[in-house]
Amino acid sequence: MLGRIIVFMLLATASDAGAASDYPIAGLNPDRRPDGAPVIRENARSPAYEERFFRGVTGTRPASLSWFADQGAWYTPFDRPGMTGPYDLRNWHAGKGKNR
């Protein structure tokens, strides 16, 4: 019985290997993108993006946020609400619950 289970598992994994080779696998050549992989040609930001990013920042923008210019299309948690309470320095959660 154990022999049959092992043979079944080997056959099941062998059939999956053929299907995997049909699609390029990123990571086999980490120094180059696979042929046909999507490429971002231009980072088009909506006019409201900068306003959302700097929400809650008053006065002169701090140098610590100067990386905004080079952000591109990368994910950043700086333009989304984070923790509530005393940690909500940019007041993202104002008017929601017992915050400030």
Residue frames as a rotation matrix with the C-alpha (Angstrom) as fourth column:
MET 1
0.565 0.825 0.000 0.00
0.825 -0.565 0.000 0.00
0.000 0.000 -1.000 0.00
LEU 2
0.459 -0.473 -0.752 2.78
0.152 -0.792 0.591 2.43
-0.875 -0.386 -0.292 0.91
GLY 3
-0.592 -0.716 0.369 4.47
0.439 0.097 0.893 1.69
-0.676 0.691 0.257 -2.41
ARG 4
-0.090 0.663 0.743 1.33
0.981 -0.071 0.182 2.65
0.173 0.745 -0.644 -4.32
ILE 5
0.801 0.376 -0.466 1.08
0.501 -0.846 0.179 5.96
-0.327 -0.377 -0.867 -2.44
ILE 6
-0.005 -0.898 -0.440 4.70
0.094 -0.438 0.894 6.79
-0.996 -0.037 0.087 -3.23
VAL 7
-0.660 -0.197 0.725 4.23
0.694 0.209 0.689 5.95
-0.287 0.958 -0.001 -6.93
PHE 8
0.357 0.874 0.328 1.07
0.924 -0.381 0.009 8.06
0.133 0.300 -0.945 -7.05
MET 9
0.693 -0.141 -0.707 2.86
0.247 -0.875 0.416 11.03
-0.677 -0.463 -0.572 -5.44
LEU 10
-0.417 -0.909 -0.015 5.76
0.226 -0.119 0.967 10.75
-0.881 0.400 0.255 -7.89
LEU 11
-0.462 0.320 0.827 3.41
0.886 0.133 0.444 10.66
0.032 0.938 -0.345 -10.87
ALA 12
0.628 0.768 -0.125 1.39
0.776 -0.630 0.029 13.61
-0.056 -0.115 -0.992 -9.57
THR 13
0.453 -0.523 -0.722 4.46
0.051 -0.794 0.606 15.80
-0.890 -0.311 -0.333 -9.07
ALA 14
-0.583 -0.687 0.434 5.96
0.460 0.162 0.873 14.78
-0.670 0.708 0.222 -12.42
SER 15
-0.036 0.637 0.770 2.88
0.988 -0.094 0.124 15.96
0.151 0.765 -0.626 -14.33
ASP 16
0.830 0.317 -0.458 2.99
0.438 -0.880 0.184 19.35
-0.345 -0.353 -0.870 -12.57
ALA 17
-0.053 -0.946 -0.319 6.61
0.275 -0.321 0.906 19.89
-0.960 -0.040 0.277 -13.59
GLY 18
-0.524 -0.105 0.845 5.67
0.842 0.086 0.532 19.90
-0.129 0.991 0.043 -17.28
ALA 19
0.498 0.798 0.338 3.03
0.810 -0.568 0.147 22.55
0.310 0.201 -0.929 -16.79
ALA 20
0.660 -0.289 -0.693 5.40
0.348 -0.699 0.624 24.77
-0.665 -0.654 -0.361 -14.79
SER 21
-0.392 -0.910 0.136 7.93
0.549 -0.113 0.828 24.91
-0.738 0.399 0.544 -17.62
ASP 22
0.014 0.483 0.875 5.36
0.979 -0.184 0.086 26.56
0.203 0.856 -0.476 -19.92
TYR 23
0.894 0.322 0.311 5.49
0.238 -0.931 0.277 29.82
0.378 -0.174 -0.909 -17.93
PRO 24
-0.020 -0.978 0.208 8.73
0.113 -0.209 -0.971 31.70
0.993 0.004 0.114 -17.19
ILE 25
0.666 0.156 -0.729 9.81
0.707 0.177 0.684 31.47
0.236 -0.972 0.007 -13.57
ALA 26
0.556 -0.475 0.682 11.27
-0.375 -0.876 -0.303 34.66
0.742 -0.088 -0.665 -12.11
GLY 27
0.699 -0.361 0.618 14.25
-0.634 0.086 0.768 33.92
-0.330 -0.929 -0.168 -9.92
LEU 28
0.780 -0.464 0.419 16.10
0.535 0.843 -0.063 31.47
-0.324 0.273 0.906 -12.11
ASN 29
-0.214 -0.803 0.557 18.03
0.877 -0.408 -0.251 34.41
0.429 0.435 0.792 -13.54
PRO 30
0.364 0.498 -0.787 17.61
0.859 -0.507 0.076 37.13
-0.361 -0.704 -0.612 -10.91
ASP 31
-0.493 -0.624 -0.606 19.74
0.321 -0.778 0.541 39.60
-0.809 0.072 0.583 -12.87
ARG 32
-0.951 0.220 -0.218 17.22
-0.296 -0.441 0.847 39.78
0.090 0.870 0.485 -15.75
ARG 33
-0.197 0.966 0.167 13.48
-0.694 -0.017 -0.720 39.81
-0.692 -0.257 0.674 -16.22
PRO 34
-0.361 0.131 0.924 11.85
0.444 0.895 0.047 36.89
-0.820 0.427 -0.381 -18.03
ASP 35
-0.996 0.061 0.059 10.95
0.032 -0.372 0.928 37.50
0.079 0.926 0.369 -21.68
GLY 36
-0.362 0.928 0.090 7.42
0.301 0.025 0.953 38.81
0.882 0.372 -0.288 -21.91
ALA 37
-0.289 0.245 -0.926 7.24
0.954 -0.010 -0.300 39.95
-0.083 -0.969 -0.231 -18.28
PRO 38
0.691 0.612 0.385 5.30
0.642 -0.764 0.062 43.21
0.332 0.204 -0.921 -17.78
VAL 39
-0.485 -0.864 -0.134 7.38
0.868 -0.457 -0.196 46.37
0.108 -0.211 0.971 -17.56
ILE 40
0.537 0.587 -0.606 6.35
0.646 -0.748 -0.152 49.74
-0.543 -0.310 -0.780 -16.13
ARG 41
-0.055 -0.532 0.845 7.24
0.934 -0.326 -0.145 52.29
0.353 0.781 0.515 -18.79
GLU 42
-0.539 -0.020 0.842 5.82
-0.052 -0.997 -0.057 55.38
0.841 -0.075 0.536 -17.12
ASN 43
-0.628 0.335 -0.702 4.61
0.777 0.224 -0.588 56.14
-0.040 -0.915 -0.401 -13.62
ALA 44
-0.465 0.563 0.683 1.42
0.105 -0.731 0.674 58.11
0.879 0.385 0.281 -14.16
ARG 45
-0.788 0.187 -0.586 0.27
0.598 0.006 -0.802 59.69
-0.146 -0.982 -0.117 -10.90
SER 46
0.222 0.916 0.334 -3.14
0.862 -0.344 0.372 61.20
0.456 0.206 -0.866 -10.45
PRO 47
-0.115 -0.261 0.958 -3.21
-0.025 -0.964 -0.266 64.88
0.993 -0.054 0.104 -9.43
ALA 48
0.685 0.475 0.553 -4.47
-0.543 -0.174 0.821 63.86
0.486 -0.863 0.139 -5.98
TYR 49
0.588 -0.476 -0.654 -1.54
0.497 0.850 -0.172 61.49
0.638 -0.224 0.736 -5.30
GLU 50
-0.488 -0.842 0.228 0.83
0.352 -0.429 -0.832 64.13
0.799 -0.326 0.506 -3.89
GLU 51
-0.171 0.524 0.834 -1.95
-0.726 -0.639 0.253 65.61
0.666 -0.563 0.490 -1.78
ARG 52
0.840 0.495 -0.223 -2.76
-0.258 0.726 0.638 62.18
0.478 -0.478 0.737 -0.35
PHE 53
0.251 -0.836 -0.487 0.91
0.608 0.528 -0.593 61.36
0.753 -0.147 0.641 0.28
PHE 54
-0.748 -0.621 0.233 1.52
0.275 -0.610 -0.743 64.57
0.604 -0.492 0.628 2.23
ARG 55
0.318 0.925 0.208 -1.82
0.025 -0.228 0.973 64.55
0.948 -0.304 -0.096 4.08
GLY 56
0.894 0.115 -0.432 -1.31
0.425 0.081 0.901 65.79
0.139 -0.990 0.024 7.63
VAL 57
-0.173 -0.976 -0.129 2.09
0.977 -0.187 0.099 67.35
-0.121 -0.109 0.987 6.87
THR 58
0.861 0.508 -0.019 1.82
0.506 -0.861 -0.052 71.05
-0.043 0.035 -0.998 7.66
GLY 59
0.636 -0.628 -0.449 4.26
-0.354 -0.754 0.554 73.83
-0.686 -0.194 -0.702 6.92
THR 60
0.066 -0.730 -0.680 7.53
-0.997 -0.015 -0.080 73.09
0.048 0.683 -0.729 5.17
ARG 61
0.895 0.241 -0.376 7.81
-0.279 0.959 -0.050 69.48
0.348 0.149 0.925 4.07
PRO 62
0.581 -0.704 0.408 10.48
-0.471 0.119 0.874 67.67
-0.664 -0.700 -0.262 6.10
ALA 63
-0.077 -0.737 -0.672 13.62
-0.996 0.091 0.015 66.43
0.050 0.670 -0.740 4.37
SER 64
-0.664 -0.175 0.727 12.84
-0.394 0.908 -0.141 62.96
-0.636 -0.380 -0.672 5.71
LEU 65
0.275 0.812 0.515 10.04
0.246 0.459 -0.854 62.72
-0.930 0.361 -0.073 3.11
SER 66
0.033 -0.335 -0.942 12.17
-0.765 -0.615 0.192 63.89
-0.644 0.714 -0.276 0.18
TRP 67
-0.841 -0.354 0.408 12.23
-0.082 0.830 0.551 60.34
-0.534 0.430 -0.727 -1.19
PHE 68
0.173 0.982 0.075 8.70
0.118 0.055 -0.991 61.01
-0.978 0.180 -0.107 -2.46
ALA 69
0.314 -0.088 -0.945 10.20
-0.815 -0.535 -0.221 62.33
-0.487 0.840 -0.240 -5.72
ASP 70
-0.547 -0.640 -0.539 11.85
-0.817 0.547 0.181 58.96
0.179 0.540 -0.823 -6.38
GLN 71
-0.280 0.501 0.819 9.01
-0.582 0.590 -0.560 56.77
-0.763 -0.633 0.127 -5.11
GLY 72
-0.851 -0.008 -0.524 7.81
-0.484 0.396 0.780 55.67
0.201 0.918 -0.341 -8.53
ALA 73
0.082 0.932 -0.354 5.19
-0.653 0.318 0.688 52.93
0.753 0.175 0.634 -8.55
TRP 74
-0.697 -0.398 -0.596 6.55
0.149 0.733 -0.663 51.15
0.702 -0.551 -0.452 -5.48
TYR 75
0.414 0.835 -0.362 4.15
0.514 0.114 0.850 50.39
0.751 -0.538 -0.382 -2.63
THR 76
-0.756 -0.590 0.284 4.43
0.053 -0.488 -0.872 52.70
0.653 -0.644 0.400 0.37
PRO 77
-0.148 0.725 -0.673 2.48
0.954 0.285 0.097 52.70
0.262 -0.627 -0.733 3.63
PHE 78
-0.797 -0.289 -0.531 2.98
0.481 -0.835 -0.268 56.48
-0.366 -0.469 0.804 3.94
ASP 79
-0.838 0.540 -0.075 -0.11
-0.489 -0.684 0.540 57.31
0.240 0.490 0.838 1.87
ARG 80
-0.066 0.816 -0.575 -2.50
0.110 0.578 0.808 55.06
0.992 -0.010 -0.128 3.84
PRO 81
0.470 0.280 0.837 -3.96
-0.760 -0.355 0.545 55.24
0.449 -0.892 0.046 7.33
GLY 82
-0.420 -0.671 -0.611 -1.92
-0.120 0.708 -0.696 53.36
0.899 -0.219 -0.378 9.90
MET 83
-0.558 0.140 -0.818 -2.23
0.771 0.452 -0.449 53.07
0.307 -0.881 -0.360 13.65
THR 84
0.383 0.779 0.497 -4.77
0.351 -0.620 0.702 55.00
0.854 -0.095 -0.511 15.65
GLY 85
0.787 0.048 -0.616 -4.56
0.616 -0.120 0.778 56.95
-0.037 -0.992 -0.124 18.88
PRO 86
0.673 -0.549 -0.496 -1.40
-0.156 -0.761 0.630 58.77
-0.723 -0.347 -0.597 19.87
TYR 87
-0.277 -0.822 0.498 0.49
0.377 0.384 0.843 57.10
-0.884 0.421 0.203 16.99
ASP 88
0.321 0.491 0.810 -1.66
0.942 -0.078 -0.326 58.78
-0.096 0.868 -0.488 14.32
LEU 89
-0.354 -0.614 -0.706 0.74
0.577 -0.737 0.352 61.71
-0.736 -0.282 0.615 13.85
ARG 90
-0.996 -0.050 0.070 -0.75
0.086 -0.539 0.838 62.76
-0.004 0.841 0.541 10.52
ASN 91
-0.564 0.825 -0.029 -4.34
-0.422 -0.319 -0.849 62.61
-0.710 -0.466 0.528 11.80
TRP 92
-0.894 0.200 -0.402 -5.56
-0.294 0.415 0.861 60.08
0.339 0.888 -0.312 9.22
HIS 93
-0.578 0.668 -0.469 -8.22
0.689 0.708 0.158 58.75
0.438 -0.232 -0.869 11.57
ALA 94
-0.971 0.220 -0.095 -9.71
-0.130 -0.816 -0.563 62.10
-0.202 -0.534 0.821 12.58
GLY 95
-0.321 0.938 -0.129 -13.44
-0.947 -0.316 0.062 61.90
0.018 0.142 0.990 13.10
LYS 96
0.170 0.336 -0.926 -13.42
-0.333 0.904 0.267 58.10
0.927 0.263 0.266 13.38
GLY 97
0.359 0.042 -0.932 -14.04
0.668 0.686 0.288 56.83
0.652 -0.726 0.219 16.90
LYS 98
0.950 -0.018 -0.311 -12.26
0.257 -0.522 0.814 58.20
-0.177 -0.853 -0.491 19.97
ASN 99
0.041 -0.974 0.223 -9.20
0.998 0.051 0.038 59.66
-0.048 0.221 0.974 18.31
ARG 100
-0.848 -0.529 -0.016 -8.12
0.530 -0.847 -0.046 63.20
0.011 -0.048 0.999 19.13
